[in-house]
Amino acid sequence: MSAPPELDEETKARLRWEAERLAAEQEISLQDARQIVWADYQDELAAHAATASTTKPEAVPLDTPVPEPPALLADAPAHHSGGFWKASETTFFTPERLAANREQLNKVKQLIGLRSK
């Protein structure tokens, strides 16, 4: 068996935690759990190295034309007649909204009045 590579503290802590969790869940010795976790870690490293070496990015020739982005906004209907929204042109405080706000304010005043007595 080869010498274990030097691991950073975060990886060591994660492997330690995983071994302790496995030992508690499977009711096995901590030594056995450490061996299982280490073997799993080595398998993951080997699998990652294998996929990294087999998947090479394709070389794209420099003279390849860049595809045009889809024209999503060109087909979208216009929502307004142009220009920006202006607050002065809209009425926020309608009579219905003011009445509802006053009703809510009265409820809050009533609750505060009941609790302060």
N, C-alpha and C positions, 0 to 999 in steps of 0.2 A: 504494500500500500504506500502511495506517495505521501510526502509530507504535506500537511494541510496548509493551504495558502493563508496569508495574513489577512484577517478580516477587520473591517472597521467596527467600531463600538456598537453602532446601531444594528448591524447584522448579527453580531455576537449576542446582543440583548434579545433580538427577535428569535434567534435559534434557541437560546436558553429558555425563553418564555414558552416556545413551542414544545420543547422537551418536557418542561414541567407540566404543561397542560396535558400532553399525551400520557405522561406517567400517571397523572391523577385520573384521567378519563378511562384508561385501559387497565388501571391497577397493576402496572408493571414497575420494575425498578427504574430509577432515574438513569442508571447506566444504560439499560436497554433502550429507553426512550431516546437518550442522546444519540445512540448508534443509529436508530431508525431515522431520526430527524436529520442527522448528518448525511445518511445515505440518500434521503429524499432531496436534500439540498444539492448534493453532488449530481443527482439525476437532473434536477432543474437546470443547473449550470451547463451540463452536457447538452440538454435539449435546446437551451437558449443559444449555445455556441453553434449547434448544428443548423438551426434555422437562420442565424445571422450569417453563416458562411454560405448557405445555399441561396439566399435571397439577395441577389445583387441588383442594384437599380439599373434600369435600362439606360443605355447611352442614347440621348436624343440629339440628333444632328442639329447643328447651329442654324442651318438654313430652313428648318421646319417652321411653317407658318403657325402663329398662335391662333387657336380657334376663337371665334367671336363669342362673346358671352350671350346667353339667351336674352332676347328683348322682352323682359317681363314688364317693365314699366311702360313700354310703348303701347301695349295692348290694354293697359289699365285705364278705366274711365276717369275723367277729371272730376274731383269732388267739389271743386269750387270754381268760380269764374276767373281765378287768377288773383295774385296778390296774397298778402298774409292776413290771418285772422286779426281782427281789431276788436278789442274789448269794448270800445265805445259804441260799436255797431250792434252789440248784443245786450239783451236785458237779462242780467243774472238774478236780480232781486225782483222776481215776479210777485204779485199779490199772494198767490198760493204759497210760494216758498217763504215769504215773510210771515204769513199766518202760521205755517208749520214751525218755523223757528221760534216764534213767540210762544207757541204752545209748549215746545220743548223747554224753553227758558223758564216758563212758569212751573213746569214739573220739577226742574232742578232747584228753583227757589223754594218750592214747597218741601222738597227733601232736605235741603240745608236748614230750613226753618224748623223742621221737626226734630232734627238731630241736635240743634244748638240749644234747645230748651231744656 
